[in-house]
Amino acid sequence: MTDCMGCLYLCIAKLKDIPEIPSQGNVFRLDGDVYIVQSATEEDGLVSIELRAEARGGVDGWLS
């Protein structure tokens, strides 16, 4: 998915495989890249996490 503000990614994980459900605005690391959580919902043991990146490779520049 993409929009005018950057790239959006949908990550789906088993609830038991992540330490907690991330909150909107939190930093989320995936495969060495850094993203910002747009939303996260849990249903039937699966967590859907929508992530935003402003540039390819995550948003490391946001953290400085």
C-alpha positions, 0 to 999 in steps of 0.5 A: 500500500502507498499513500501521499505521505509515504509507504504503508505496510501490513504485518500479520503475526501470531499474538504468541510470537510478539511480546505485546501489541504495539500502540499507535505511534510506537517505533516498530523494528522489522528485519532491521528497519524502523517503522512507525505503527499506524494501527494494531488490532488483534483477532482470534490470536492474530495481530494485524499491524499497519506500519508507515515508512516515509522512505525506503528502508524504514524511518531511521532518520526520524529517530535522530 
